[in-house]
Amino acid sequence: MNISFENPDKVNGVLTLTIEKDDYQAEVDKTLKDYRKKANVPGFRVGQAPIGLIKRQFGASVKADVVNKLIGKNLNDYIKDNNIDMLGEPMANANQVPQDLEADGPYTFIFDIAVAPEFKIELTSDDTIDYYDIDVDDKLVSQQVEMFQSRAGHYDKVEEYDGSQNDMLKGDLRELDADGNAKEGGIVVEAAVLMPEYIKVDDQRALFDGAKLGSVITFNPRKAYPEGKAEIKSLLKIEDAQAEELTSDFTFLVTEISRFAKAEVNQELFDQIYGKDNVKDEADFRQKIAEGIKNQLKSDTDYKFLLDVRAYAENKVGELTFPNELLKRIMLNNNQEKGEAFVNEHFDASIKELKWSLIKNQLVKAAEIKIDDADVKAVAVEAARIQFAQYGMNNVPEEYLEKYANDMLKDKNYIDNLVERAIDVKLADAVKKVVKLNQKTVSLDDFNKMMQEK
């Protein structure tokens, strides 16, 4: 067997592989003998068919299989042994001619190999990168307190609707005919729930002003929600087609009025959020909230830092030369159902991501970052913790977080993302220890504006 590799421009490689008869014949003969032992050929006992007959029936397919395996193994071994940083997979060269496997070798196969551009990226204490620290001020803490109050709030029964309170009305809906009477066979919904504050049109919303228990309001759902087919369907319990055609007025007999009341900032709220007796007073409550916000925002600030590391490193590396035409062929081969238009539209973005991937790989290698199951598990637990915190659940038991994380780890759709996140966490920490940090304190609003601009 003979393998040669040419790479004159450093990124477009051509690998030529020549397979001789001696390379494959022994394995072909061995495989055919194994076939013979198991072959059930009419007119012969199992395993007694002439080897010539076995060769005529299976020889071509066996040889093709053996040759293909030889190609794959030797390609991979050569690329690995010679440290060729291949991008994508090998592609058949335009000069490849069909090989007649019916005839004896040698067979020659030519492959185009996309090679990663050579570059060196190193970050040291001479490099300065911004690191943003989000100021958890009283306003931010107060917003979180109010959110906790709302989530722990409740509805109280009241006698009269107040349009400024987002009151919730419950009542019976009845469809009217053109004369304003209850329509025979019309839509009737008992115990329908309606919040007038969400009615889109002012004059329809105003019909509910001052409503009391027992009041009967006549309104038109189509006018109240002119672009809200979903609201009409939900309110009247009807299907799409009926909602499209509906123009009738309805009466709404008010049977119940409920007003939302936020929870008081007291021991009951403290216990509900952080567990019994873990918080003793409002000052302690606000301090706990500030610490929780800070922890939640760390992942955001580290993510922003990694984005800035990426931009800094890409700028430091400068422009890289890629084998664009070959990479387009590889991309098209992997997206055949989407066609050339898809490749052309997404190619530049793909190259941008490829450049960062190569840079990131060097940074990870330089930092000697290794990821194990415990690292991935820790990321999954933290993701679960953040997700629960977003719903105001700050006192979720560790064993429950562990269970939630284990469920995530069983889902193959999550694994790759969790592994990459674990790498990112370690990479951010590693780079922070190496470069000079230009620390800047910003408000959450300013931080969010910066993230939106990315």
Salt bridges, closest charged atoms under 4 A:
ASP34 OD2 - LYS30 NZ 3.48
ASP65 OD2 - LYS69 NZ 3.39
ASP77 OD2 - LYS73 NZ 2.67
ASP104 OD2 - LYS21 NZ 3.31
ASP112 OD2 - ARG329 NH1 2.83
ASP127 OD1 - LYS316 NZ 2.98
ASP130 OD2 - LYS440 NZ 3.38
ASP133 OD1 - LYS294 NZ 2.94
GLU146 OE2 - LYS262 NZ 2.57
ASP156 OD1 - HIS154 NE2 3.19
GLU160 OE2 - LYS212 NZ 3.76
ASP167 OD2 - ARG259 NH2 2.83
GLU175 OE2 - LYS183 NZ 3.50
ASP202 OD1 - ARG205 NH2 2.48
GLU231 OE2 - LYS200 NZ 3.81
ASP240 OD1 - LYS233 NZ 2.68
GLU244 OE2 - LYS229 NZ 3.18
GLU256 OE2 - LYS157 NZ 3.84
ASP302 OD2 - LYS298 NZ 2.64
ASP302 OD1 - LYS432 NZ 2.98
ASP308 OD2 - LYS304 NZ 2.74
ASP308 OD1 - LYS454 NZ 3.32
GLU314 OE2 - ARG310 NE 2.92
GLU314 OE1 - LYS352 NZ 3.67
GLU353 OE2 - ARG310 NH2 2.96
ASP375 OD2 - LYS426 NZ 3.00
GLU382 OE1 - ARG385 NE 3.34
GLU398 OE2 - ARG385 NH1 2.99
GLU402 OE1 - LYS377 NZ 2.96
ASP407 OD2 - LYS403 NZ 3.42
GLU420 OE1 - LYS360 NZ 2.87
ASP424 OD1 - LYS360 NZ 2.68
ASP429 OD1 - LYS432 NZ 3.61
